[in-house]
Amino acid sequence: ALRYAPTIISAAVVTHTLSRIGRSRATDLVWGYFGGLSEEKGVDLVLELIEKRIVHGRWVMCGSGTLHNACQNAATRSNGGLQFFGALPEEQFAAVYETTDVIVNFHRSLSDLGDGVFPCKVLEAIAHGKVLVSTPLSGCPAAIGRATFWLDPRDEKDVRRVVGLVESRVFEASPALQDALTWLLRPE
């Protein structure tokens, strides 16, 4: 059975608008990964995407785990295209997260992980008005699913398709995102 881990999302955060995302060019977008730095979490696939320079904006990453050194090395090789922060105290983390426009979640299949805990960072990204790019997640609430750009990060054609969609449509207010925010605010 699918489990949702506890998370705190305030109504004030959920009702935040997308106005700050109205940047002038795709190169101004900030893409981010926040979480465990392991292959299970898809960080190896995020690093591949960064190395291939398919995304036209810049990247930020925060977290800790077995791929910490790989992330540091990627940041060094990126010539400023990736800022790697490692694990941060909550206030600093919040400041970095606020600068991010697009959140990526390349989590391995939950069924492959023994039906692990649903990654609540997906819900948090939507609640913070971020554009979400993710691998498919079984058990994802339909309202969240409609506000998400789904892809297979191992399929470069699919990655390029989704990056193109995000970079061309990120400036529009999304009715699907508004539906997702409404779902997050629903009474229990």
Backbone as a printed PyTorch tensor [residue, N CA C, xyz], in Angstrom:
tensor([[[  0.8380,  -1.1880,   0.0000],
         [  0.0000,   0.0000,   0.0000],
         [  0.8760,   1.2420,   0.0000]],

        [[  0.4280,   2.2510,  -0.7070],
         [  1.1700,   3.4950,  -0.7970],
         [  1.0420,   4.2720,   0.4990]],

        [[  2.1530,   4.8440,   0.9600],
         [  2.1500,   5.6500,   2.1760],
         [  2.6340,   7.0570,   1.8480]],

        [[  2.0220,   8.0400,   2.4570],
         [  2.4820,   9.4220,   2.3400],
         [  3.1890,   9.7790,   3.6300]],

        [[  4.4210,  10.2600,   3.5210],
         [  5.1550,  10.6860,   4.7130],
         [  4.5850,  12.0120,   5.1900]],

        [[  4.7170,  12.3080,   6.4790],
         [  4.2100,  13.5880,   6.9840],
         [  4.9440,  14.7570,   6.3230]],

        [[  4.2250,  15.8040,   6.0300],
         [  4.8120,  17.0070,   5.4720],
         [  3.9950,  18.1970,   5.9650]],

        [[  4.6250,  19.3390,   6.0350],
         [  3.9230,  20.5410,   6.4840],
         [  3.8540,  21.5070,   5.3190]],

        [[  2.6530,  21.7880,   4.8640],
         [  2.4480,  22.7490,   3.7800],
         [  1.3830,  23.7210,   4.2550]],

        [[  1.7630,  24.9580,   4.4300],
         [  0.7990,  25.9380,   4.9340],
         [ -0.0660,  26.4790,   3.8090]],

        [[ -1.2410,  26.9450,   4.1540],
         [ -2.1480,  27.5450,   3.1690],
         [ -1.4950,  28.7480,   2.5090]],

        [[ -0.7020,  29.4950,   3.2590],
         [ -0.0370,  30.6720,   2.6960],
         [  0.9140,  30.2710,   1.5740]],

        [[  1.6350,  29.1850,   1.7600],
         [  2.5480,  28.7090,   0.7250],
         [  1.7580,  28.2360,  -0.4800]],

        [[  0.7030,  27.4740,  -0.2470],
         [ -0.0690,  26.9050,  -1.3410],
         [ -0.7050,  27.9780,  -2.2020]],

        [[ -1.1180,  29.0810,  -1.6170],
         [ -1.7830,  30.1200,  -2.3830],
         [ -0.8050,  31.1000,  -3.0380]],

        [[  0.4680,  30.8500,  -2.9050],
         [  1.4990,  31.6850,  -3.5350],
         [  1.3180,  31.6520,  -5.0550]],

        [[  1.4550,  32.7760,  -5.7280],
         [  1.2210,  32.8080,  -7.1770],
         [  2.4830,  32.4850,  -7.9600]],

        [[  2.3180,  32.3120,  -9.2620],
         [  3.4410,  32.0120, -10.1440],
         [  4.0960,  33.2790, -10.7060]],

        [[  3.7640,  34.4460, -10.1970],
         [  4.2510,  35.6870, -10.7930],
         [  5.7750,  35.7650, -10.8190]],

        [[  6.4320,  35.2120,  -9.8380],
         [  7.8970,  35.2940,  -9.8100],
         [  8.5440,  34.4180, -10.8770]],

        [[  7.7750,  33.5090, -11.4790],
         [  8.3410,  32.6410, -12.5110],
         [  8.3730,  33.3580, -13.8540]],

        [[  7.7500,  34.4980, -13.9820],
         [  7.6670,  35.1930, -15.2620],
         [  8.9870,  35.7710, -15.7150]],

        [[  9.9660,  34.9620, -15.8600],
         [ 11.2800,  35.4130, -16.3090],
         [ 11.2390,  35.6190, -17.8240]],

        [[ 12.1940,  36.3520, -18.3330],
         [ 12.1230,  36.7330, -19.7400],
         [ 12.6020,  35.6550, -20.7050]],

        [[ 13.5270,  34.7900, -20.3040],
         [ 14.0690,  33.8000, -21.2330],
         [ 14.2590,  32.4660, -20.5100]],

        [[ 14.2860,  31.3870, -21.2900],
         [ 14.5230,  30.0530, -20.7280],
         [ 15.8830,  29.9810, -20.0330]],

        [[ 16.8570,  30.7600, -20.5210],
         [ 18.1900,  30.7370, -19.9200],
         [ 18.1860,  31.3150, -18.5100]],

        [[ 17.1230,  32.0340, -18.1430],
         [ 17.0210,  32.6050, -16.8000],
         [ 16.4340,  31.6210, -15.7910]],

        [[ 15.8870,  30.5080, -16.2640],
         [ 15.2560,  29.5500, -15.3630],
         [ 16.2920,  28.8620, -14.4890]],

        [[ 15.8930,  28.6010, -13.2590],
         [ 16.7430,  27.8480, -12.3400],
         [ 16.0680,  26.4940, -12.0980]],

        [[ 16.7710,  25.4230, -12.4410],
         [ 16.3140,  24.0540, -12.2550],
         [ 16.9600,  23.5320, -10.9860]],

        [[ 16.2240,  22.7470, -10.2110],
         [ 16.7880,  22.2760,  -8.9580],
         [ 16.4640,  20.8440,  -8.6170]],

        [[ 17.3960,  20.2480,  -7.8840],
         [ 17.1770,  18.9420,  -7.2600],
         [ 17.4490,  19.1100,  -5.7780]],

        [[ 16.5210,  18.6150,  -4.9660],
         [ 16.6370,  18.7000,  -3.5110],
         [ 16.2960,  17.3410,  -2.9310]],

        [[ 17.2250,  16.7350,  -2.2110],
         [ 16.9250,  15.4490,  -1.5990],
         [ 18.1450,  14.5780,  -1.4520]],

        [[ 17.8740,  13.2950,  -1.2560],
         [ 18.9490,  12.3230,  -1.0950],
         [ 19.7720,  12.2010,  -2.3550]],

        [[ 21.0680,  12.1220,  -2.1860],
         [ 21.9830,  12.0460,  -3.3200],
         [ 22.3760,  10.5850,  -3.5580]],

        [[ 21.4730,   9.8590,  -4.2180],
         [ 21.7140,   8.4430,  -4.4840],
         [ 21.1000,   8.0710,  -5.8300]],

        [[ 21.4970,   6.9210,  -6.3370],
         [ 20.9170,   6.4370,  -7.5900],
         [ 19.4300,   6.1300,  -7.4160]],

        [[ 19.0470,   5.6120,  -6.2570],
         [ 17.6310,   5.3280,  -5.9690],
         [ 16.7680,   6.5770,  -6.1610]],

        [[ 17.3130,   7.7270,  -5.8220],
         [ 16.5950,   9.0000,  -5.9640],
         [ 16.7600,   9.5990,  -7.3570]],

        [[ 17.5370,   8.9390,  -8.2330],
         [ 17.7000,   9.4040,  -9.6030],
         [ 18.7330,  10.4900,  -9.7940]],

        [[ 19.5930,  10.6990,  -8.8190],
         [ 20.5830,  11.7740,  -8.9260],
         [ 21.5740,  11.5020, -10.0560]],

        [[ 21.8980,  10.2420, -10.3020],
         [ 22.7840,   9.9190, -11.4190],
         [ 22.1770,  10.4050, -12.7380]],

        [[ 20.8620,  10.3090, -12.8680],
         [ 20.1780,  10.7600, -14.0820],
         [ 20.1310,  12.2850, -14.1550]],

        [[ 19.9880,  12.9450, -13.0140],
         [ 20.0360,  14.4110, -12.9780],
         [ 21.4200,  14.8830, -13.4190]],

        [[ 22.4650,  14.2440, -12.8970],
         [ 23.8340,  14.6250, -13.2650],
         [ 24.0840,  14.4210, -14.7570]],

        [[ 23.5370,  13.3470, -15.3300],
         [ 23.6390,  13.1130, -16.7700],
         [ 22.9890,  14.2470, -17.5540]],

        [[ 21.8080,  14.6570, -17.1150],
         [ 21.0780,  15.7350, -17.7800],
         [ 21.8910,  17.0360, -17.7210]],

        [[ 22.5000,  17.2990, -16.5840],
         [ 23.3280,  18.5080, -16.4330],
         [ 24.5370,  18.4360, -17.3580]],

        [[ 25.1910,  17.2890, -17.3860],
         [ 26.3950,  17.1160, -18.2130],
         [ 26.0880,  17.2990, -19.7000]],

        [[ 24.9190,  16.8570, -20.1480],
         [ 24.5430,  16.9570, -21.5660],
         [ 24.1130,  18.3660, -21.9580]],

        [[ 23.8830,  19.2220, -20.9760],
         [ 23.5000,  20.6320, -21.2040],
         [ 22.2630,  20.7710, -22.0880]],

        [[ 21.2800,  19.9010, -21.8510],
         [ 20.0150,  19.9710, -22.5900],
         [ 19.1810,  21.1380, -22.0740]],

        [[ 19.2480,  21.3890, -20.7820],
         [ 18.5270,  22.4970, -20.1570],
         [ 19.3000,  23.7880, -20.4190]],

        [[ 18.5840,  24.8470, -20.7480],
         [ 19.2320,  26.1070, -21.0860],
         [ 19.4330,  27.0360, -19.9010]],

        [[ 18.8600,  26.7180, -18.7720],
         [ 19.0430,  27.5320, -17.5680],
         [ 20.2090,  27.0250, -16.7450]],

        [[ 20.2000,  27.3720, -15.4670],
         [ 21.2430,  26.8740, -14.5690],
         [ 20.6150,  25.9640, -13.5210]],

        [[ 21.4570,  25.2640, -12.7820],
         [ 21.0240,  24.2530, -11.8180],
         [ 21.4880,  24.5820, -10.4090]],

        [[ 20.6810,  24.1620,  -9.4300],
         [ 21.1000,  24.1390,  -8.0310],
         [ 20.7690,  22.7530,  -7.4770]],

        [[ 21.5990,  22.2820,  -6.5640],
         [ 21.3610,  20.9850,  -5.9190],
         [ 21.6930,  21.1040,  -4.4330]],

        [[ 20.8270,  20.4960,  -3.6180],
         [ 21.0560,  20.4010,  -2.1790],
         [ 20.7560,  18.9760,  -1.7520]],

        [[ 21.5280,  18.4830,  -0.8030],
         [ 21.2570,  17.1630,  -0.2630],
         [ 22.5190,  16.5020,   0.2430]],

        [[ 22.3410,  15.2720,   0.6920],
         [ 23.4790,  14.4770,   1.1470],
         [ 23.2480,  13.0380,   0.7340]],

        [[ 24.3340,  12.2970,   0.6230],
         [ 24.2210,  10.8940,   0.2580],
         [ 25.4540,  10.3900,  -0.4580]],

        [[ 25.3350,   9.1960,  -0.9930],
         [ 26.4820,   8.5090,  -1.5790],
         [ 27.0330,   9.1870,  -2.8360]],

        [[ 26.2400,  10.0050,  -3.5110],
         [ 26.7070,  10.6830,  -4.7290],
         [ 27.1570,  12.1280,  -4.4610]],

        [[ 27.4230,  12.4470,  -3.2050],
         [ 27.8710,  13.7960,  -2.8190],
         [ 29.0910,  14.2280,  -3.6480]],

        [[ 30.1270,  13.3800,  -3.6900],
         [ 31.3530,  13.7410,  -4.4170],
         [ 31.0930,  13.8860,  -5.9110]],

        [[ 30.2330,  13.0380,  -6.4720],
         [ 29.8980,  13.1520,  -7.8930],
         [ 29.2210,  14.4890,  -8.1760]],

        [[ 28.3830,  14.9440,  -7.2550],
         [ 27.7060,  16.2430,  -7.4140],
         [ 28.7160,  17.3830,  -7.3160]],

        [[ 29.6210,  17.3050,  -6.3660],
         [ 30.6700,  18.3250,  -6.2420],
         [ 31.5030,  18.3960,  -7.5230]],

        [[ 31.8920,  17.2350,  -8.0370],
         [ 32.7020,  17.1910,  -9.2600],
         [ 31.9410,  17.7560, -10.4480]],

        [[ 30.6610,  17.4380, -10.5570],
         [ 29.8360,  17.9670, -11.6490],
         [ 29.7460,  19.4880, -11.5680]],

        [[ 29.6160,  20.0090, -10.3610],
         [ 29.5580,  21.4690, -10.1830],
         [ 30.8650,  22.1100, -10.6440]],

        [[ 31.9800,  21.5040, -10.3120],
         [ 33.2860,  22.0290, -10.7260],
         [ 33.4060,  22.0320, -12.2480]],

        [[ 32.9760,  20.9500, -12.8860],
         [ 33.0710,  20.8380, -14.3530],
         [ 32.0700,  21.7380, -15.0840]],

        [[ 31.0240,  22.1770, -14.4100],
         [ 29.9340,  22.8950, -15.0840],
         [ 30.2190,  24.3630, -15.3670]],

        [[ 31.3270,  24.8910, -14.8750],
         [ 31.6610,  26.3130, -15.0930],
         [ 30.5200,  27.2400, -14.7060]],

        [[ 29.9210,  27.0150, -13.5400],
         [ 28.8530,  27.8730, -13.0470],
         [ 27.4610,  27.4250, -13.4310]],

        [[ 27.3470,  26.3760, -14.2250],
         [ 26.0310,  25.8800, -14.6260],
         [ 25.3060,  25.1270, -13.5280]],

        [[ 26.0690,  24.6620, -12.5310],
         [ 25.5030,  23.9490, -11.3840],
         [ 26.1260,  24.4860, -10.1080]],

        [[ 25.2770,  24.9020,  -9.1980],
         [ 25.7210,  25.2530,  -7.8460],
         [ 25.3250,  24.1030,  -6.9420]],

        [[ 26.3080,  23.4970,  -6.2980],
         [ 26.0410,  22.3890,  -5.3850],
         [ 26.2640,  22.8740,  -3.9610]],

        [[ 25.2310,  22.7180,  -3.1240],
         [ 25.2760,  23.2280,  -1.7610],
         [ 25.4460,  22.1440,  -0.7010]],

        [[ 25.2730,  20.8720,  -1.0800],
         [ 25.3080,  19.8150,  -0.0690],
         [ 24.1060,  19.9530,   0.8510]],

        [[ 24.2520,  19.4800,   2.0750],
         [ 23.1800,  19.6000,   3.0660],
         [ 23.2480,  20.9830,   3.7000]],

        [[ 22.1060,  21.6300,   3.8230],
         [ 22.0530,  22.9900,   4.3630],
         [ 21.1340,  23.0660,   5.5670]],

        [[ 21.4080,  24.0060,   6.4840],
         [ 20.4310,  24.2780,   7.5500],
         [ 19.1330,  24.7780,   6.9150]],

        [[ 18.0230,  24.6330,   7.6320],
         [ 16.6910,  24.9120,   7.0880],
         [ 16.5560,  26.2990,   6.4590]],

        [[ 17.0520,  27.3460,   7.1110],
         [ 16.9020,  28.7080,   6.5670],
         [ 17.6440,  28.8690,   5.2510]],

        [[ 18.8650,  28.3490,   5.1830],
         [ 19.6330,  28.4500,   3.9430],
         [ 18.9960,  27.6020,   2.8420]],

        [[ 18.5110,  26.4260,   3.2120],
         [ 17.8190,  25.5660,   2.2580],
         [ 16.6180,  26.2990,   1.6650]],

        [[ 15.8190,  26.9220,   2.5290],
         [ 14.6200,  27.6340,   2.0750],
         [ 14.9870,  28.7500,   1.1010]],

        [[ 16.0800,  29.4460,   1.3560],
         [ 16.5030,  30.5340,   0.4780],
         [ 16.9010,  30.0090,  -0.9030]],

        [[ 17.6150,  28.8900,  -0.9420],
         [ 18.0120,  28.3000,  -2.2260],
         [ 16.7700,  27.7810,  -2.9530]],

        [[ 15.8820,  27.1140,  -2.2200],
         [ 14.6580,  26.5590,  -2.8170],
         [ 13.8090,  27.6750,  -3.4330]],

        [[ 13.7380,  28.8000,  -2.7820],
         [ 12.9250,  29.9220,  -3.2690],
         [ 13.4270,  30.4320,  -4.6140]],

        [[ 14.7300,  30.3230,  -4.8890],
         [ 15.2830,  30.8190,  -6.1570],
         [ 15.0050,  29.8820,  -7.3280]],

        [[ 14.4900,  28.6990,  -7.0400],
         [ 14.3310,  27.6590,  -8.0520],
         [ 12.9660,  27.7420,  -8.7230]],

        [[ 12.9570,  27.5910, -10.0430],
         [ 11.7240,  27.6380, -10.8240],
         [ 11.1810,  26.2470, -11.1350]],

        [[ 12.0900,  25.3110, -11.4220],
         [ 11.7190,  23.9710, -11.8650],
         [ 12.3540,  22.9530, -10.9230]],

        [[ 11.5460,  22.0370, -10.4000],
         [ 12.0480,  20.9710,  -9.5290],
         [ 12.0210,  19.6670, -10.3180]],

        [[ 13.1280,  18.9200, -10.2600],
         [ 13.1570,  17.6130, -10.9140],
         [ 13.1110,  16.5170,  -9.8580]],

        [[ 12.3840,  15.4650, -10.1810],
         [ 12.2560,  14.2910,  -9.3230],
         [ 12.3790,  13.0610, -10.2180]],

        [[ 13.5650,  12.4860, -10.2470],
         [ 13.8060,  11.3110, -11.0930],
         [ 13.8700,  10.0500, -10.2360]],

        [[ 13.0280,   9.9920,  -9.2400],
         [ 12.9410,   8.8810,  -8.2890],
         [ 12.7100,   7.5660,  -9.0190]],

        [[ 13.3870,   6.5190,  -8.5790],
         [ 13.1370,   5.1900,  -9.1430],
         [ 11.7140,   4.7650,  -8.8180]],

        [[ 11.1850,   3.8340,  -9.5720],
         [  9.8190,   3.3530,  -9.3930],
         [  9.5760,   2.8990,  -7.9610]],

        [[  8.4560,   3.3390,  -7.3910],
         [  8.1190,   2.9370,  -6.0240],
         [  7.9080,   1.4330,  -5.9370]],

        [[  7.3730,   0.8280,  -6.9960],
         [  7.1650,  -0.6210,  -6.9630],
         [  8.5080,  -1.3560,  -6.9430]],

        [[  9.5330,  -0.7730,  -7.5890],
         [ 10.8710,  -1.3680,  -7.5530],
         [ 11.4990,  -1.2670,  -6.1680]],

        [[ 10.9930,  -0.3430,  -5.3620],
         [ 11.5410,  -0.1140,  -4.0280],
         [ 10.6550,  -0.7270,  -2.9550]],

        [[  9.8800,  -1.7400,  -3.3090],
         [  9.0190,  -2.3870,  -2.3210],
         [  7.8920,  -1.4940,  -1.8750]],

        [[  7.3250,  -0.7160,  -2.8160],
         [  6.2430,   0.2230,  -2.5100],
         [  6.6150,   1.1400,  -1.3530]],

        [[  7.7440,   1.8220,  -1.5120],
         [  8.2390,   2.7450,  -0.4900],
         [  7.3070,   3.9170,  -0.2850]],

        [[  7.7660,   4.8760,   0.4760],
         [  6.9860,   6.0620,   0.8120],
         [  6.9360,   7.0000,  -0.3940]],

        [[  5.7350,   7.4950,  -0.7140],
         [  5.5650,   8.4480,  -1.8130],
         [  6.4300,   9.6720,  -1.5280]],

        [[  7.2090,  10.1480,  -2.5260],
         [  8.0950,  11.3030,  -2.2870],
         [  7.3010,  12.6060,  -2.1530]],

        [[  7.1220,  13.0330,  -0.9290],
         [  6.3120,  14.2340,  -0.6630],
         [  6.9380,  15.5020,  -1.2130]],

        [[  8.2170,  15.4360,  -1.6280],
         [  8.7990,  16.6260,  -2.2460],
         [  8.0580,  16.9910,  -3.5260]],

        [[  7.3610,  16.0220,  -4.1230],
         [  6.5260,  16.2790,  -5.2950],
         [  5.3710,  17.2010,  -4.9010]],

        [[  4.6980,  16.8810,  -3.8070],
         [  3.5940,  17.7180,  -3.3190],
         [  4.1090,  19.0860,  -2.8840]],

        [[  5.2550,  19.1060,  -2.2340],
         [  5.8210,  20.3650,  -1.7570],
         [  6.2010,  21.2770,  -2.9230]],

        [[  6.7210,  20.6970,  -4.0050],
         [  7.0830,  21.5050,  -5.1710],
         [  5.8510,  22.2080,  -5.7370]],

        [[  4.7710,  21.4570,  -5.9030],
         [  3.5270,  22.0410,  -6.4050],
         [  3.0100,  23.1010,  -5.4310]],

        [[  3.0710,  22.7960,  -4.1380],
         [  2.5790,  23.7400,  -3.1290],
         [  3.3550,  25.0510,  -3.1540]],

        [[  4.6160,  24.9910,  -3.5430],
         [  5.4340,  26.1990,  -3.6010],
         [  5.3690,  26.8780,  -4.9700]],

        [[  4.4780,  26.4050,  -5.8480],
         [  4.3230,  27.0430,  -7.1540],
         [  5.4510,  26.7460,  -8.1120]],

        [[  6.1600,  25.6530,  -7.9110],
         [  7.2540,  25.2780,  -8.8010],
         [  6.7180,  24.4650,  -9.9730]],

        [[  7.4210,  24.5090, -11.0770],
         [  7.1490,  23.6080, -12.1880],
         [  7.8050,  22.2900, -11.8000]],

        [[  7.0860,  21.1850, -11.9630],
         [  7.5910,  19.8800, -11.5560],
         [  7.8140,  18.9890, -12.7720]],

        [[  9.0250,  18.4290, -12.8700],
         [  9.3840,  17.4640, -13.9050],
         [  9.7440,  16.1850, -13.1690]],

        [[  9.0390,  15.0960, -13.4820],
         [  9.2140,  13.8850, -12.6910],
         [  9.1000,  12.6230, -13.5320]],

        [[  9.6970,  11.5680, -13.0080],
         [  9.4290,  10.2360, -13.5220],
         [  8.0290,   9.8660, -13.0590]],

        [[  7.3680,   8.9510, -13.7660],
         [  6.0290,   8.5330, -13.3340],
         [  6.0480,   7.9610, -11.9120]],

        [[  5.0150,   8.2770, -11.1490],
         [  4.8960,   7.8180,  -9.7630],
         [  3.5480,   7.1560,  -9.5630]],

        [[  3.5590,   5.8790,  -9.2560],
         [  2.2870,   5.2110,  -8.9840],
         [  1.7060,   5.7990,  -7.7120]],

        [[  0.3940,   5.9700,  -7.7000],
         [ -0.2690,   6.5160,  -6.5200],
         [ -0.2710,   8.0280,  -6.4370]],

        [[  0.2490,   8.6920,  -7.4740],
         [  0.2550,  10.1520,  -7.4530],
         [ -1.1810,  10.6480,  -7.6030]],

        [[ -1.6110,  11.5420,  -6.7130],
         [ -2.9730,  12.0830,  -6.8500],
         [ -3.1860,  12.7010,  -8.2350]],

        [[ -4.3300,  12.4700,  -8.8240],
         [ -4.6140,  12.9140, -10.1940],
         [ -4.4050,  14.4150, -10.3670]],

        [[ -4.8150,  15.2070,  -9.3880],
         [ -4.6680,  16.6660,  -9.5020],
         [ -3.1960,  17.0620,  -9.5880]],

        [[ -2.3430,  16.3750,  -8.8680],
         [ -0.9060,  16.6480,  -8.9240],
         [ -0.3540,  16.1670, -10.2660]],

        [[ -0.8050,  15.0100, -10.7080],
         [ -0.3480,  14.4510, -11.9750],
         [ -0.5990,  15.3590, -13.1570]],

        [[ -1.7520,  16.0350, -13.1730],
         [ -2.0820,  16.9330, -14.2860],
         [ -1.2200,  18.1870, -14.2750]],

        [[ -0.5970,  18.5120, -13.1540],
         [  0.2450,  19.7050, -13.0420],
         [  1.7290,  19.3730, -13.1920]],

        [[  2.0240,  18.1290, -13.5790],
         [  3.4080,  17.6560, -13.6350],
         [  3.8080,  17.3350, -15.0650]],

        [[  5.0500,  17.6140, -15.4130],
         [  5.6220,  17.2020, -16.6840],
         [  6.2980,  15.8560, -16.4510]],

        [[  5.7220,  14.7900, -17.0100],
         [  6.2400,  13.4330, -16.8150],
         [  7.2380,  13.1010, -17.9140]],

        [[  8.2890,  12.3460, -17.5620],
         [  9.2630,  11.9300, -18.5650],
         [  9.9890,  10.6620, -18.1440]],

        [[ 10.6720,  10.0880, -19.1240],
         [ 11.5950,   8.9780, -18.8770],
         [ 12.9910,   9.5640, -19.0310]],

        [[ 13.7250,   9.7640, -17.9310],
         [ 15.0250,  10.4360, -18.0230],
         [ 16.0900,   9.6390, -18.7760]],

        [[ 15.8180,   8.3860, -19.0680],
         [ 16.7690,   7.5690, -19.8410],
         [ 16.5480,   7.7240, -21.3520]],

        [[ 15.4710,   8.3760, -21.7430],
         [ 15.1180,   8.5650, -23.1550],
         [ 15.4000,  10.0250, -23.5200]],

        [[ 16.5360,  10.2590, -24.1820],
         [ 16.9520,  11.6330, -24.4650],
         [ 15.9330,  12.4000, -25.3030]],

        [[ 15.2680,  11.7310, -26.2130],
         [ 14.2380,  12.3930, -27.0260],
         [ 13.1010,  12.8780, -26.1180]],

        [[ 12.6810,  12.0440, -25.1630],
         [ 11.6300,  12.4170, -24.2220],
         [ 12.0840,  13.5730, -23.3320]],

        [[ 13.3320,  13.5200, -22.8890],
         [ 13.8770,  14.6000, -22.0610],
         [ 13.8590,  15.9140, -22.8350]],

        [[ 14.3170,  15.8830, -24.0720],
         [ 14.3360,  17.1090, -24.8860],
         [ 12.9150,  17.6400, -25.1240]],

        [[ 11.9670,  16.7210, -25.3180],
         [ 10.5620,  17.1230, -25.5070],
         [ 10.0540,  17.8570, -24.2650]],

        [[ 10.2830,  17.2860, -23.0950],
         [  9.7770,  17.8860, -21.8570],
         [ 10.5040,  19.1910, -21.5440]],

        [[ 11.8110,  19.2230, -21.7230],
         [ 12.5560,  20.4720, -21.4810],
         [ 12.0230,  21.5660, -22.3960]],

        [[ 11.7600,  21.2410, -23.6590],
         [ 11.1940,  22.2220, -24.5890],
         [  9.8430,  22.7370, -24.1290]],

        [[  8.9970,  21.8350, -23.6540],
         [  7.6810,  22.2400, -23.1370],
         [  7.8230,  23.1570, -21.9240]],

        [[  8.6830,  22.7680, -21.0050],
         [  8.8730,  23.5740, -19.7940],
         [  9.4160,  24.9480, -20.1570]],

        [[ 10.4330,  24.9690, -20.9950],
         [ 11.0600,  26.2490, -21.3290],
         [ 10.1470,  27.1620, -22.1360]],

        [[  9.2090,  26.6050, -22.8850],
         [  8.3170,  27.4560, -23.6720],
         [  7.0310,  27.8010, -22.9340]],

        [[  6.5930,  26.9600, -21.9840],
         [  5.3090,  27.1720, -21.3210],
         [  5.4240,  27.6010, -19.8690]],

        [[  6.6150,  27.6690, -19.3370],
         [  6.7690,  27.9400, -17.9170],
         [  6.2440,  29.3230, -17.5340]],

        [[  6.1260,  30.1970, -18.5180],
         [  5.7130,  31.5610, -18.2240],
         [  4.2060,  31.7130, -18.1010]],

        [[  3.4550,  30.6770, -18.4510],
         [  1.9990,  30.7390, -18.4050],
         [  1.4820,  30.2570, -17.0510]],

        [[  0.4570,  30.8970, -16.5400],
         [ -0.2140,  30.3800, -15.3430],
         [ -0.9460,  29.1120, -15.7650]],

        [[ -0.8080,  28.0720, -15.0130],
         [ -1.3510,  26.7820, -15.3950],
         [ -2.6340,  26.4710, -14.6370]],

        [[ -3.7490,  26.2190, -15.3590],
         [ -4.9800,  25.7970, -14.6780],
         [ -4.7640,  24.4860, -13.9170]],

        [[ -3.9250,  23.6000, -14.4780],
         [ -3.6510,  22.3300, -13.7930],
         [ -2.9510,  22.5870, -12.4620]],

        [[ -2.0540,  23.5760, -12.4290],
         [ -1.3830,  23.8990, -11.1670],
         [ -2.3880,  24.4580, -10.1690]],

        [[ -3.2920,  25.2890, -10.6270],
         [ -4.3100,  25.8200,  -9.7210],
         [ -5.1820,  24.6980,  -9.1620]],

        [[ -5.5280,  23.7090, -10.0100],
         [ -6.2890,  22.5450,  -9.5360],
         [ -5.5000,  21.7740,  -8.4890]],

        [[ -4.2020,  21.6270,  -8.7210],
         [ -3.3620,  20.9000,  -7.7640],
         [ -3.2930,  21.6420,  -6.4290]],

        [[ -3.1890,  22.9550,  -6.4910],
         [ -3.1470,  23.7500,  -5.2500],
         [ -4.4660,  23.6170,  -4.4940]],

        [[ -5.5650,  23.6080,  -5.2230],
         [ -6.8840,  23.4130,  -4.5950],
         [ -6.9530,  22.0450,  -3.9280]],

        [[ -6.4330,  21.0320,  -4.6040],
         [ -6.4170,  19.6790,  -4.0210],
         [ -5.6000,  19.6620,  -2.7370]],

        [[ -4.4610,  20.3450,  -2.7370],
         [ -3.6190,  20.3780,  -1.5360],
         [ -4.3160,  21.0670,  -0.3600]],

        [[ -5.1740,  22.0420,  -0.6630],
         [ -5.8690,  22.8000,   0.3830],
         [ -7.1870,  22.1690,   0.8170]],

        [[ -7.5700,  21.0640,   0.2020],
         [ -8.8760,  20.4630,   0.5040],
         [ -8.9610,  20.1120,   1.9840]],

        [[-10.1640,  20.2310,   2.5430],
         [-10.3320,  19.8240,   3.9380],
         [-10.2220,  18.3110,   4.0420]],

        [[ -9.6940,  17.8590,   5.1550],
         [ -9.5340,  16.3970,   5.3690],
         [-10.8640,  15.7290,   5.5950]]])
